[in-house]
């Protein structure tokens, strides 16, 4: 029998991404779909080509699951933490268990092969069975900076991060869509998530009554990035960049504008060839720069529009994009496969 995993929040944007990866890649494992508080249990849906029923969140639906994904609302995630089997490993994509002392930050795309292999060969004790998936923006930047550092040591960097509405789930995507339509129709704007106008706008801060502060997300990205840059292996020791998080009026996908100063600038051609890995696509100067829309549904990151800084000979500009949901989900599924 396939090992059992439970997905709490199976109809969320993250939950659907996890379902797609599990159903379309190997090795496969059994995935039980469980509704979050804002989802309807009893609904018949599909997991790959097979019909699957979304179950009610409860002790019975979580029983026997060796791995529990948290991908739903904060309320459903806290409930699942209380109801899950004590021996089950928790994979947290929504930071519900981030503050627990037994939580460990995970990003298999960045963990060294030796570390990943050692972990896959042992059963983790319950004390270390909470795996918090690193913020997708932190994963993207760590992939980029560690790869640069491996070939050409970085002196310092400044990076602006442009966040999509989907980072806050389907309700935020719907709010942006409704704001756009309302503005064109001269109607009042919904503002439950951002508490201000996001449509046709860029935000350095949300409204005072927003349920989540943009500053808190920026601090989480910085905190997670510092941890990922310190992981042992190739590219270790890249300096933490100066970061600024901006909320962009886009539905999906992160974009990054990065200024990087090197100890010795190797030139655009060398940077392009040195960045290429299985997780990093590089668009050369002869190609169109990557775009968040074009990268949707793809793993890893895409880098392009590399250009020297005209006023600083040791620095270059870079443009990066990443699918936030795909990046988080592929790392979560990789952790599950290690554990199962």
N, C-alpha and C positions, 0 to 999 in steps of 0.2 A: 504493500500500500504506500502511496506517496505520503511524505511527511505533511502534517497539517499546519496551515497558517491561517490566521484570521485577519481580515481587513476591516477595521472600524472606520466608517466614513467612505463606504465603497462607491457612493455616488458623487463625492466631492471631486473637484478638478484633480487633486493629487491622487485620490482613490482610483479614478478612471485611468490615470496614467500608469499606476501600478498594475492594474488589471491588464492593460494592453501589453506591458512588458512581460508579465508572467505568462500570458497566453501566446505570445509570438516569439519567445526566445527559449533556449534550453540551458540547463536542464529544467524541466517543468516540475512544479510541486502543487499539491492540492491547496486551493485558496477558498476559504469560507468568507462569503460576503455578508457584512453586518452593517445595519443602518446606524447612522449618527442621529442625534436628537432631531435634526431638521430634515431627516429623510423618512420615506415611507417604507416600513418593513412589509414583507409579504409581496413586494413587487417582483415580477419575473423579469430578469434581464439576461444578458449574455456575457459569458466569460470566454473570450475567443469565439469558437464556433459552437460552444455548448450552452444550453440554457442553464441559468442559475437563479436561485431564489435568494432575495435579500432577507436576512434573518433579523429578528429583534435583538437589540443589545441586552444581554443578560448573562448570568453565570452559565446557563445551559449552552448558549451559543459560543461561549469562549472555552468551554470545557474541552480538554484534550489538545488544544492548540499549543504547539511548541513555540510558535512565534506569533506575536500580535502586532500588527501595524496600526499606528495611530495616525489617521489622515483626515479626521472629521473635525467637528467643532470642539472648542476647549471643554465644554461641558461633557460631551460624549467621551472625550479622551480621559478626563479625570474619572469618570464612571468606569471606564474600561480598566484603568489602572487599579481600581478597588476590586473589580470582579475577576480579573485575570488569574489564572492558575499561578501559584507562587513560583513554580518551576518554569514558567513561560518566559521567554526573552521578549522584551518590549523594544520595538523599533519606532521611534518617535519622530515624525516629520513635522509636527506642529508646536514643538517646544513645550509641551505640557509637563514633561518630566525633567526639563533642563536643569532645574535647581536641586534635584535630588542628589544626595552625596554619592550614590552608586551609579550616576549617569556618566556615560563616556561618549565623547564627541567622535563621530565616525564619518569617514569619506573614503571608501575603498579605492576610488580612482586615484587617490594621492598616497595611500598607505603603501609602504614598501612591500615588495613581493615576499620578503622573508617574514615580515610581520603578519601579512595576510595568510601566508601558508601556515605559520605556526598557530594562528588562531583558528584556522579551519580544521585543524587536526585535534583540537581539544574541546571538551564541553565546558563552556563558560559557567562558573558558579553563579548562583542567584545574585550574589553581591555585586556582580559586574554585568548583570543581564539587562541593563537599560541602555540602549544605543540611540543617542540623539543624532540624527542626520544633520550635518553641518549646513548652514544657510547656503542656498545655491549660488548666491553672489560671491560668498567667501570661497566656495569650491572653484568657481570659474577663475577668480583672481589668483588663487593659489596655484592652479594649473599653469597659468600664464607666467607668474612671477618666478616660480621654481624652475620652469623650463628656461627662462631668460638667465637666471642666476647660474644654472648649470654650465652654460657656455660663455656668458659674458657678465661678470659680476656687476650688480646693480649698486649704484651709490645712493640714490633716492628716487622716489616716484610720487606723483600726485595723480589721483584717479577720481573722476566723477562717475557716479553710478546712476543710471536712469532706470527706475523701477517700474514694472508694469502693474496694472490693476489686479491681474490674476494672482499676484502674490498674497492678496487678502481673500481669495476664494471667489466663488461664483457670484456672491452678492455684490462684491466690489466691481466685478465686470459688468453686472447688470446696472449698477449705479452709474458707471461711466457711460454706458449705452443710453440710459434714460436721460442723463444730463445732456448728452449730445443732441438727442431728439428734442428735448425740452427747449434748449437754447434756440434751435432752428425754428421752433414753433412758438417762441416767445411765452413759454410757460415757466412756472416756478421749478426750481431744481431740487431733486432728492439729494440728501446729504447725510445719510445714516452712517456711512463708512468714513468719508473724507471730511465731512462737516465744512466743506467749501467747494468752490467750483474747480473741478479738475478738467472737464472737457475744454479743449482748445487752450490749455493752460499748463504751466509747469509749477510745481509746488516745492518749496524748500521747507514747508511745515504744513501740517494739517490744521483744521480748525480746532478750537479749544475743546469741543465736545466729541471729537473723534474717539472711538473706542480704543484705537491703537495709535501711539505717537510715532511719527516718522523718525524722530531722534532715537527712540528705543530700537528700531530696526537697524539704524546706522551703527549703534553701539554693538548690537549682536553680530553684525557682519564683521566689524573690526575685531571683536573678541574671538570669533571663530577663525578668522583669517590668521590672527596671531598664532593660534594653536596649530593650524595646518602648515604654516610656514616653518614651524619648529619641528615638524615630524622628521624623523631620521630618513636619510636616503638622498638621492640625487636632487640638487637644488636647495638643499637645506641651508638656512642662514640668510635667505633673501630678506632685506629690511622691510619692515611693515610700512606700507605707503600712507600718505595723507589722503583721507577719504572724505568725500561729500556725497550724500545720498539725496537724489532729486526724484520726486514722484512725477513720472511722465504720463501724458494722456494717451497711453497705448494699452491695449487689452492684454498683450502677452509678450513675454520675452524681455530679458535684460539686455541693455546696451551699456558699454563702458567707454569712456574717453580717457586714455592713459598717457601721461607724460612720464617718461623714464630717462633718468640720467645714469649713464654707465661710468665705470672707472675708466674705460676706454671704448669709445663708440666703434663697433665693428663694421658699421654701414648697413644699409637697408637690405642688400642682397644676402649678406651673411645672417642677419636677423631672420629673414624669411625662411631660409633653409634650416636654421637651427631650431626654430620653433615647432616644426612639423613633428607630430607624434600621432599615435592612434587616437588620442583624445583631443587633438588640436588640429583643426583645418586652417591652412594659411592661404589667403587670397593674395596673390602677387600683384605687383603694380599693373600688370596687363589685364587683370580681372576687375570686375566690379567689387567694391567693398562689401563685406557681409552686412546683412540686415536682419533684425530680429524676426521679421515676418518670414523671410526665406529660410531661417534656421529652425523654424517651428517643427517639432517632432523629432529633432536630431539630438543625439547625445553629445557630450563634450562641449567645446567652444569653437568659435570661428574667429580668426584674427585677420585684419587687413588694413588698408589705407595707412600703411607704415610710411612715415615721412620724417626726415630730419628736421630738428628745430632750427630755424634760420638764425636764432639769436643765441643758441647754446650748442656749440659743436659736439659736445659729448652726450647730447640728448636726442630722443626721437619720440614722435607721437604714434600711438596705436589706437585702433578702433576694434572693440571686441563685442561679440554678441553670444548669448546663451539662452536656451529654452529652460526657464526656471523650473517648470514642473517636471520636465524630462530629466534634468540633471539631478534633482532631489530624488525622484522615483528610481532612477537607475542605480543610484548609490544605496537606496533602501533595499532594493531587491538583491543587490550584491551582498549586503550584510546578511539578509535572510538565507541566501544560498550557502554562505559560510557556516551559518549556525545549523542549517538543516542537513 
